[in-house]
Amino acid sequence: MDERFDCIIVGGGPAGLAAAMTLARADARFLLVERGEWSGAKNVSGGVLWGRDLARLVPNYWEEEDAGWERFVNHRRLTFMDDGASFSLDFKSDHFNTPPYTGLTVLRSRFDAWLAGKVDEVLEESEHGESLLATDILVEEVIKENDKVTGIRAGGEEFFADCVILAEGVNNLLTRQVGLQTDYVPAEGLAVGVKEVIRFEESVLRDRFQLGERSGMSNEFVGYASDGVEGGGFLYTNRDSVSIGLVLGMADLRKAGKKPYDLLNQFKTHPTVADAIRGGEVLEYNAKVVSTGDMRVMPKEIYADGVLVAGEAANLVLNAGRAIQGMDYAMRSGILAAETVVEAKKVQDFSEAFLQHYRTALDNSYVMQDLRGFQQAVQVLHSPAMFQQVPRLVCDFGREFFTVDNKPTKKAYQILRDVRKEHIGYWDLIKLGSRAARAL
């Protein structure tokens, strides 16, 4: 095998595997290096993969009997909570039922391994057979020659390529090594995600959440979920389990002196959540650092001579209220990075000047358009009023509106007026509503 590759990919998650599949289909020679025992070995939980990019990578994936996804999402729910009540906005539609699906719940350990297998299938069918996925290898260093990235050092050996794609995840040590990320990312732009996977009998899960054979639900929670700490909760239905957890602002969590797992346990005792997970068996627990969507924590650039940065290594995550998006951004950025490598190979130009086409492609994609367009939403939705006063106001309104108690019944506007006075000033509510309307 030629020791020099067209591209080396560091990381076997959605970004790295999307890049690998794109390169494999273009007959480019690549080496993907993953530090886990297999792709997905480091990921014990999951979430929702939004969008249709999976169908670009694996056409007709939904026809496979044992594909790597859990359920398609046709039921969306947003729940406001105080300490004893919840008020939900609920939407379910059969227009989500037709493949390729726009939302899939996945368990990363299973999904990543399956997608890596699909990459291997493409490589086996290739005429070249000079590419491979290498697991259980830790990349220790990026090699640079004359300020150009030329390869990696791993396990005491050196591997060289025309270009390196860094898809190493949020702990982007290599991205920092090549000088594209500052040494310290402000805690205000980061969050701590804590998750559990809770197993049920599949029939119990379908009945409890009113699911079809493969349909599923995503539920985001605001308010009591985070006990006054910046952030919120989520619950996603898998094939025979649910993924449940919290995303908590790191700076606010530290200021409050609270532990993520304690808050998760408290969240699970809320009547709404306790009813949903009753009788389930906890299989897995995971905690990790994630970005909030604040662009100020992104690397100063995502390309340089001989190197591109994709996925969470570039802090491409957005939690702007409508959904928690990260895997879809990772997948699209991996595809675009690989396509840039393919074009660079055609002209044999892997310089910074040419690789900036990756930045242009990402800027023109929905990823950066959403990140730029929803920056105000990130600020509004992570403000104290949105996870403290507003959920309490909404739940108090629900208590009054839905209570029938042989007394004169107030009009809805009277109830809203009375409960608003208990939680937030009139003009403060007007300003918050106006900001939220413009931001979302």
C-alpha positions in Angstrom: 0.0 0.0 0.0 1.2 3.5 -0.8 2.2 5.2 2.5 0.9 8.5 1.3 -2.9 9.1 1.1 -5.0 11.7 -0.6 -6.6 12.4 2.7 -6.4 11.4 6.4 -9.5 11.7 8.5 -9.2 11.9 12.2 -12.4 10.7 13.9 -15.0 8.1 13.1 -18.2 9.9 14.1 -20.8 11.3 11.7 -18.5 14.0 10.3 -15.6 11.7 9.7 -17.7 8.8 8.3 -19.6 11.2 6.0 -16.2 12.4 4.7 -15.0 8.8 4.3 -18.1 7.8 2.3 -17.8 10.8 0.0 -14.1 10.1 -0.6 -14.8 6.3 -1.1 -17.3 7.0 -3.8 -14.9 9.4 -5.5 -12.2 6.7 -5.4 -9.9 8.8 -3.4 -7.3 7.1 -1.2 -7.9 7.8 2.5 -7.1 6.7 5.9 -9.7 7.2 8.7 -8.3 6.9 12.2 -10.6 6.4 15.1 -9.4 6.1 18.7 -12.3 3.9 19.9 -12.2 0.1 19.4 -14.8 0.7 16.7 -16.7 3.7 15.3 -19.2 4.5 18.0 -17.4 2.7 20.8 -16.9 6.0 22.7 -20.6 7.0 22.3 -23.0 5.3 24.6 -26.0 7.4 23.9 -27.6 9.3 21.0 -30.1 11.8 19.8 -31.9 12.9 16.6 -30.2 13.0 13.2 -32.1 15.7 11.3 -32.3 16.2 7.6 -31.8 14.0 4.6 -28.0 13.8 4.2 -28.0 10.1 5.3 -29.9 9.3 2.1 -27.2 11.0 0.1 -24.6 8.7 1.8 -26.6 5.5 1.9 -29.4 5.6 -0.7 -32.5 3.7 0.4 -31.1 3.1 3.9 -34.7 2.7 5.2 -35.1 -0.5 3.1 -32.5 -2.3 5.1 -33.8 -4.7 7.7 -31.1 -3.9 10.2 -30.1 -0.3 9.4 -28.4 1.7 12.2 -31.3 4.0 13.1 -33.9 3.5 15.7 -37.1 5.4 14.7 -38.2 8.2 12.4 -39.6 11.2 14.1 -43.2 12.2 13.2 -44.2 13.6 16.6 -42.6 16.8 18.0 -43.3 18.1 21.5 -42.1 21.2 23.4 -42.8 21.1 27.2 -42.7 24.0 29.7 -42.3 22.8 33.3 -42.5 24.1 36.8 -42.0 21.9 39.9 -45.4 20.2 39.7 -46.9 20.8 36.2 -46.1 20.8 32.5 -47.7 22.5 29.5 -46.8 21.1 26.1 -47.0 22.3 22.5 -47.6 19.1 20.5 -47.4 18.4 16.8 -47.8 15.2 14.9 -48.2 14.8 11.2 -48.2 12.0 8.6 -46.2 14.1 6.3 -43.1 13.0 8.3 -43.9 9.4 7.5 -42.4 9.2 4.0 -38.8 8.3 3.4 -36.2 9.7 3.2 -37.1 10.8 6.7 -36.2 14.3 8.0 -35.6 13.1 11.6 -34.2 9.8 12.9 -33.5 8.8 16.5 -30.2 7.1 16.7 -28.0 5.4 19.3 -24.5 6.4 18.4 -22.7 3.2 19.3 -25.0 1.3 16.9 -25.4 4.0 14.3 -21.7 4.9 13.9 -20.7 1.2 13.7 -23.4 0.6 11.0 -22.3 3.6 8.9 -18.7 2.5 9.2 -19.8 -0.8 7.8 -21.5 0.9 4.9 -18.2 2.7 4.1 -16.4 -0.6 4.2 -18.9 -2.1 1.7 -18.2 0.7 -0.7 -14.4 0.2 -0.3 -14.8 -3.6 -0.9 -16.6 -2.8 -4.2 -13.9 -0.3 -5.2 -11.2 -1.1 -7.8 -8.6 0.5 -5.6 -8.7 -1.0 -2.2 -6.0 1.3 -0.9 -8.2 3.1 1.7 -9.1 1.8 5.2 -10.7 2.6 8.5 -8.2 2.1 11.3 -9.7 1.9 14.8 -8.3 1.8 18.4 -5.6 4.3 17.4 -5.0 7.6 19.1 -3.6 10.4 17.0 -0.9 12.1 19.1 0.1 14.9 16.8 -0.5 16.6 13.5 2.7 16.8 11.4 3.5 20.1 9.8 6.2 21.0 7.3 6.8 24.6 6.4 3.5 25.5 8.1 1.6 23.1 6.0 -0.2 20.0 7.5 1.2 16.9 5.8 0.1 14.0 8.1 -0.3 12.6 11.5 1.7 10.8 14.2 0.0 7.9 15.9 1.3 4.9 17.8 4.8 5.9 17.2 4.3 5.9 13.4 3.9 8.6 10.9 1.3 8.7 8.1 1.3 11.3 5.3 -1.4 12.8 3.1 -2.1 15.7 0.8 -4.8 16.9 3.2 -6.1 16.1 6.8 -9.7 16.4 7.9 -10.0 16.9 11.6 -13.3 15.5 12.8 -12.1 14.8 16.3 -15.1 16.1 18.2 -15.6 18.8 20.7 -12.3 18.1 22.6 -10.5 19.5 19.6 -6.9 19.2 20.8 -5.5 18.7 17.3 -7.4 21.7 15.9 -5.8 23.7 18.7 -2.4 22.3 17.9 -2.5 23.5 14.3 -3.4 27.0 15.6 -7.0 27.2 14.4 -8.6 27.2 17.9 -7.7 29.4 20.9 -6.3 27.6 23.9 -9.3 28.1 26.0 -13.0 28.2 25.0 -15.1 30.5 27.2 -17.4 28.5 29.5 -20.2 30.8 28.6 -20.3 29.2 25.1 -20.3 25.6 26.3 -22.7 23.3 28.0 -22.6 20.0 29.8 -24.8 17.3 28.3 -25.9 14.4 30.6 -27.9 11.4 29.2 -29.3 8.1 30.2 -30.6 5.3 28.0 -33.6 3.6 29.6 -34.9 0.3 28.2 -38.5 -0.9 27.9 -40.2 -3.8 26.3 -40.9 -2.5 22.8 -44.6 -3.0 23.1 -44.7 -1.0 26.3 -42.7 1.8 24.6 -45.1 1.9 21.7 -48.2 2.0 23.9 -46.9 4.6 26.3 -45.8 7.0 23.7 -48.4 6.2 21.1 -45.9 5.0 18.5 -46.2 3.1 15.3 -44.0 0.2 14.3 -41.0 2.5 13.5 -42.4 6.0 14.2 -41.0 8.0 17.1 -41.2 11.2 19.2 -38.8 13.9 20.2 -39.6 16.0 23.3 -37.7 19.0 24.5 -38.3 20.4 28.0 -37.8 24.0 29.4 -38.0 25.2 33.0 -37.9 22.8 35.9 -35.9 20.4 33.8 -32.8 22.4 34.6 -33.9 23.7 38.1 -33.1 27.3 37.3 -29.8 26.5 35.6 -29.4 27.7 32.0 -30.5 24.9 29.7 -33.2 22.3 29.2 -34.1 18.6 28.9 -34.9 16.1 26.2 -36.5 12.7 25.6 -36.2 10.7 22.4 -37.8 7.4 21.7 -35.5 4.6 20.3 -36.6 1.1 19.2 -36.9 -0.3 22.7 -35.5 2.5 24.9 -35.6 6.2 25.4 -32.7 8.6 25.5 -33.3 11.2 28.2 -31.1 14.0 29.5 -30.2 17.6 30.1 -28.1 20.2 28.4 -26.8 22.6 31.0 -24.9 25.9 30.6 -21.4 25.2 31.9 -20.8 28.7 33.4 -24.3 28.8 35.0 -23.9 25.3 36.3 -20.6 26.2 37.9 -22.0 29.4 39.4 -25.0 27.4 40.9 -22.6 24.8 42.4 -24.8 22.0 41.2 -23.9 18.6 39.8 -25.3 17.5 36.4 -26.2 14.0 37.5 -28.1 15.3 40.6 -30.1 17.6 38.3 -30.8 14.7 35.9 -32.1 12.6 38.8 -34.3 15.5 40.0 -35.6 15.9 36.4 -36.5 12.2 36.4 -38.7 12.7 39.5 -40.9 15.3 37.9 -44.5 13.9 37.6 -44.5 14.2 33.8 -41.1 12.6 33.3 -41.6 10.0 36.1 -44.8 8.7 34.4 -43.0 8.5 31.0 -40.0 6.4 32.3 -41.8 4.3 34.9 -40.7 0.7 34.9 -37.7 1.3 32.6 -34.2 -0.1 33.2 -31.3 2.3 33.0 -28.7 0.8 30.6 -26.2 3.6 30.1 -25.1 7.0 31.4 -23.0 9.5 29.6 -21.7 13.1 30.2 -19.9 15.3 27.7 -19.1 18.9 26.8 -21.2 20.3 23.9 -21.4 23.7 22.2 -24.5 25.9 22.7 -24.5 27.4 19.2 -22.7 30.6 20.1 -20.4 31.3 17.2 -17.9 33.1 19.4 -16.6 29.7 20.5 -15.9 28.5 16.9 -12.3 28.2 15.7 -11.0 31.4 14.1 -11.0 29.5 10.8 -11.9 26.0 9.6 -9.2 25.6 7.0 -5.4 26.1 6.6 -2.7 24.7 4.4 -3.4 21.0 4.1 -6.1 20.8 6.8 -9.9 21.2 7.2 -12.0 21.1 10.4 -15.5 19.5 10.5 -18.3 18.7 12.9 -18.0 19.3 16.6 -14.3 20.0 16.3 -15.5 23.3 14.6 -18.2 23.7 17.2 -20.9 23.2 14.6 -23.9 22.7 17.0 -27.1 24.7 17.4 -29.6 24.6 20.2 -32.0 27.4 19.2 -35.3 26.0 20.5 -36.7 24.2 17.5 -34.3 21.3 17.8 -30.9 20.3 19.1 -28.8 20.1 16.0 -25.3 18.7 15.8 -25.1 15.3 14.0 -26.7 16.8 10.9 -24.3 19.7 10.9 -21.4 17.2 11.4 -22.6 15.1 8.5 -23.0 18.0 6.1 -19.7 19.5 7.0 -17.9 16.1 6.5 -19.5 15.8 3.1 -18.4 19.4 2.1 -14.9 18.9 3.4 -14.5 15.7 1.4 -15.9 17.2 -1.7 -13.3 20.0 -1.3 -10.6 17.4 -1.1 -11.8 15.7 -4.2 -11.7 19.0 -6.1 -8.3 19.8 -4.7 -7.0 16.4 -5.9 -8.1 17.2 -9.4 -5.9 20.3 -9.6 -3.3 19.0 -7.1 -3.7 22.1 -5.0 -4.1 21.6 -1.3 -3.0 25.1 -0.3 -4.9 27.3 2.0 -6.0 29.4 -1.0 -7.7 26.5 -2.6 -9.1 24.9 0.6 -10.9 28.1 1.4 -13.5 26.7 -1.0 -14.6 24.5 2.0 -15.4 27.7 3.9 -17.4 29.1 1.0 -19.3 25.9 0.6 -20.1 25.7 4.3 -21.1 29.4 4.4 -23.5 28.7 1.6 -25.0 25.7 3.2 -27.8 25.6 5.7 -25.3 24.9 8.5 -23.7 28.4 8.6 -26.8 30.1 7.4 -28.7 28.7 10.4 -25.9 29.4 12.8 -25.7 33.0 11.7 -29.4 33.5 11.4 -30.2 32.1 14.9 -27.4 33.8 16.9 -30.0 36.1 18.5 -32.2 33.1 19.3 -29.2 31.4 21.1 -28.9 34.5 23.3 -32.7 34.9 23.9 -33.4 31.2 24.6 -30.5 31.0 27.1 -31.6 34.1 29.0 -32.8 33.5 32.6 -36.4 34.5 31.8 -36.8 31.7 29.3 -35.9 28.9 31.7 -37.3 30.5 34.8 -40.2 33.0 34.6 -41.7 31.9 31.3 -42.2 28.2 32.1 -43.7 29.1 35.5 -46.0 31.6 33.8 -47.1 29.1 31.2 -47.8 26.4 33.8 -49.7 28.7 36.1 -51.8 29.7 33.1 -52.5 26.0 32.4 -53.6 25.3 35.9 -56.1 28.1 35.8 -57.3 27.6 32.3 -57.9 23.8 32.6 -59.4 23.9 36.1 -63.2 23.5 36.3 -64.3 24.0 39.9 -67.9 25.2 40.2 -66.8 28.8 40.2 -67.2 31.7 37.8 -64.9 31.0 34.9 -62.3 33.6 33.9 -61.6 34.5 30.3 -58.3 33.4 29.0 -57.0 37.0 28.8 -57.9 37.6 32.4 -56.0 34.4 33.5 -53.0 35.5 31.5 -53.1 39.0 33.0 -53.3 37.7 36.5 -50.5 35.1 36.3 -48.3 37.4 34.3 -48.3 39.9 37.3 -46.9 37.1 39.5 -43.9 36.4 37.3 -42.7 39.1 35.0 -43.3 42.8 34.3 -45.6 43.8 31.5 -43.0 45.6 29.5 -40.4 42.9 30.2 -42.8 40.3 28.8 -43.5 42.5 25.7 -39.7 43.0 25.1 -39.0 39.3 25.6 -41.8 38.3 23.2 -40.7 40.7 20.6 -37.1 39.5 20.8 -38.1 35.9 20.6 -40.4 36.5 17.7 -37.6 38.1 15.7 -35.1 35.6 16.8 -37.1 32.5 15.9 
